[in-house]
Amino acid sequence: MELEEAITSHLLSHPGLTALIDRRFYFDELPAEWTLNTGPAVVCLQISDVKQHTHDGQLALESPLYQFTAYASTKLSAKSVAAQIKAALCDYKGDMGGLHVQYVRLMNELTGLETSADGAIKVHTTDLEFEFNYEKE
């Protein structure tokens, strides 16, 4: 199983998160049909893929960074979604969808506000950046 599949499975099995976003969890970008009326959503984006090497070559240990962005109509709602992501991922160790995860570390957290070009639509966001340390098979 790939890490992105493991992350998806892990987060969508977290009842506190699915109570807020249902299954609106996406990689790379929001789908065109998503609107604020649809409800809060999360987008996950890989932002780095650090490789460890020795004189014998690349190690099996991987340490990619992923950014999770919670999108919602209010700042409180975006923060609530982010809190559930943190509850599911912060300091996680163990099996994640068949992958042995050594450690998941929260690296950064930011809040934001995106506004449409005409200023009519405001979307509140909370970004979380996590480092996943796991052994790739």
Secondary structure, 3 states (H helix, E strand, C coil): CCHHHHHHHHHHCCHHHHHHHCCCEEECCCCCCCCHHHCCEEEEEEEEEEEEEECCEEEEEEEEEEEEEEEECCHHHHHHHHHHHHHHHCCCCEEECCEEEEEEEEEEEEEEEEECCCCCCEEEEEEEEEEEEEECC
